[in-house]
Amino acid sequence: MVPNLSYCEDICDDIPEVFYEMVEALWPGPVTVLLGGKSSRPDALLGSEGKVGLRQPDLPFLQLWMEAIPGAIVSTSANLSGQSSPGSLEELRQLLSAEVDLLLEGEEIDPKRQASTVVDLTLDPPELVRSGQWADRVQAFL
């Protein structure tokens, strides 16, 4: 999670123009963008394919927290890869509490709320990886 665009440029290489167009229209919000990470970044940040998922959250608390740090936050999704999202905060605690250093809890999880949309901008043309909230808005850039 990043507080602003300057962090994206510190973390990633070869940022395509469509990235700037997309985040101008969609951030902060439920859209995660995959970009190629700088090779100088830790492997744990880059993932197995050298990509970084970036998102500017629309939660005021997280935005203030990132400004206070200051910096980006390495975060996980609210689910394990390939599994469905938890339906309550209690399920989330059980799933992730042993796996993360800090679990910030907000309001109770809305079981009808979709996950964020994930788009891979390292591909040409860009590819929708996960259809979630605002997928229709992301499609306008693909």
C-alpha positions as CSV (number, residue, x, y, z in Angstrom):
1,M,0.0,0.0,0.0
2,V,1.4,3.4,-1.0
3,P,0.4,6.9,0.2
4,N,1.2,8.6,-3.1
5,L,2.7,8.1,-6.5
6,S,6.3,9.0,-5.5
7,Y,6.6,5.7,-3.6
8,C,5.7,3.8,-6.8
9,E,8.6,5.3,-8.6
10,D,10.9,4.3,-5.7
11,I,9.8,0.7,-5.8
12,C,9.2,0.0,-9.5
13,D,11.0,0.1,-12.8
14,D,9.6,0.8,-16.3
15,I,6.3,2.3,-15.3
16,P,4.0,2.5,-18.3
17,E,2.0,5.6,-19.1
18,V,-1.3,3.7,-18.7
19,F,-0.4,3.3,-15.0
20,Y,-0.5,7.1,-14.4
21,E,-3.7,7.4,-16.4
22,M,-5.3,4.6,-14.4
23,V,-4.3,5.7,-10.9
24,E,-5.2,9.3,-11.6
25,A,-8.8,8.1,-12.2
26,L,-9.0,5.2,-9.8
27,W,-6.8,5.9,-6.7
28,P,-7.4,5.9,-3.9
29,G,-9.6,2.9,-4.3
30,P,-10.0,-0.9,-4.6
31,V,-7.6,-1.3,-7.5
32,T,-4.3,-3.2,-7.2
33,V,-1.7,-2.6,-10.0
34,L,1.1,-5.1,-10.7
35,L,4.3,-3.5,-11.9
36,G,7.9,-4.7,-12.3
37,G,9.8,-4.1,-9.1
38,K,13.3,-2.7,-8.9
39,S,15.8,-5.6,-8.7
40,S,17.4,-3.8,-5.7
41,R,14.3,-4.5,-3.6
42,P,14.0,-7.6,-1.3
43,D,12.8,-10.8,-3.0
44,A,10.0,-11.0,-0.4
45,L,8.6,-7.7,-1.8
46,L,9.0,-8.6,-5.4
47,G,7.3,-12.0,-5.5
48,S,8.4,-15.0,-7.6
49,E,7.9,-13.1,-10.9
50,G,9.6,-9.9,-9.8
51,K,6.4,-8.0,-9.6
52,V,5.0,-5.7,-7.0
53,G,1.3,-5.1,-6.3
54,L,0.6,-1.5,-5.5
55,R,-2.6,0.0,-4.1
56,Q,-3.5,3.3,-2.6
57,P,-6.2,2.5,-0.1
58,D,-9.3,4.7,0.4
59,L,-9.3,4.2,4.1
60,P,-8.5,7.6,5.8
61,F,-6.9,5.8,8.8
62,L,-4.4,3.9,6.6
63,Q,-3.6,7.1,4.6
64,L,-2.8,8.9,7.8
65,W,-0.8,6.0,9.1
66,M,1.3,5.9,6.0
67,E,1.9,9.6,6.2
68,A,3.0,9.3,9.8
69,I,5.5,6.5,9.1
70,P,6.2,7.9,6.4
71,G,6.2,5.3,3.7
72,A,4.6,2.3,2.0
73,I,3.2,-0.7,3.9
74,V,3.8,-4.2,2.9
75,S,0.5,-5.9,3.4
76,T,-1.3,-9.1,2.5
77,S,-4.8,-9.5,1.1
78,A,-7.5,-10.5,3.5
79,N,-7.3,-14.1,2.2
80,L,-4.6,-16.6,1.3
81,S,-3.9,-17.0,-2.4
82,G,-6.5,-19.1,-4.1
83,Q,-8.8,-19.2,-1.1
84,S,-12.0,-17.3,-0.5
85,S,-12.0,-14.2,1.6
86,P,-13.0,-14.5,5.3
87,G,-16.5,-13.6,6.1
88,S,-15.9,-12.0,9.5
89,L,-13.1,-10.3,11.6
90,E,-12.9,-13.5,13.7
91,E,-12.3,-15.6,10.6
92,L,-9.7,-13.1,9.5
93,R,-7.9,-13.2,12.9
94,Q,-7.8,-17.1,12.8
95,L,-6.5,-17.1,9.2
96,L,-3.8,-14.5,9.5
97,S,-2.8,-13.7,13.1
98,A,0.1,-16.2,13.2
99,E,1.3,-15.1,9.7
100,V,1.5,-11.3,10.1
101,D,3.4,-8.8,12.4
102,L,0.4,-6.5,12.8
103,L,-3.3,-6.9,12.1
104,L,-5.2,-3.6,12.0
105,E,-8.9,-4.1,12.4
106,G,-11.5,-1.7,11.2
107,E,-15.2,-2.3,10.9
108,E,-16.8,-5.7,10.5
109,I,-16.3,-7.3,7.1
110,D,-19.2,-6.9,4.7
111,P,-19.7,-10.4,3.2
112,K,-21.1,-8.9,0.0
113,R,-18.1,-6.7,-0.6
114,Q,-15.8,-7.9,-3.4
115,A,-12.0,-8.0,-3.2
116,S,-10.0,-5.3,-5.1
117,T,-9.5,-5.6,-8.8
118,V,-6.0,-6.6,-9.8
119,V,-4.5,-5.6,-13.1
120,D,-1.1,-6.6,-14.5
121,L,0.6,-3.7,-16.3
122,T,3.8,-5.6,-16.9
123,L,2.0,-7.3,-19.9
124,D,1.3,-5.7,-23.2
125,P,-1.6,-5.4,-23.5
126,P,-2.4,-5.2,-19.7
127,E,-4.3,-8.1,-18.3
128,L,-7.1,-8.3,-15.7
129,V,-5.8,-10.8,-13.1
130,R,-8.7,-10.6,-10.7
131,S,-12.1,-9.1,-11.3
132,G,-13.4,-7.3,-8.2
133,Q,-14.6,-3.9,-7.1
134,W,-14.4,-1.4,-9.9
135,A,-13.5,-4.0,-12.5
136,D,-15.7,-2.2,-15.0
137,R,-13.8,1.0,-14.4
138,V,-10.5,-0.8,-14.9
139,Q,-11.7,-2.3,-18.2
140,A,-11.8,1.2,-19.7
141,F,-8.0,1.3,-19.5
142,L,-7.4,-2.1,-21.0
